[in-house]
Amino acid sequence: VDSATHEHAAPGAEQSALTAPMPGTVIRVAVAPGDNVAPRQTLLVLEAMKMETPVVSPYQATVRAVHVEEGDRVAGGALLVELEE
């Protein structure tokens, strides 16, 4: 499930806000601000209804901000991670 919304900031600098595809609990955060991530790299894992759902990077990017911690309960659509290309 790709849950990235693109916002345009400076020309040439692509930013994405990744949101929760469903309500759940953050069970693992695999990145920190400043980390460089590859396409399809797991950023964090959500658990909902006993299923683990990875949230992955849609492209090569730098993590700009992580808005959740392990153990946080999030609503569907909640902001999780911001990326910058």
Buried (B, 14 or more C-beta within 10 A) or exposed (E): EEBBEEEEEEEEEBBBBBBBBBBBBBBEBBBEEEBEBEEEBBBBBBEBEEEEBBBBBBEEBBBBBBBBEEEBEBEEEBBBBBBBE
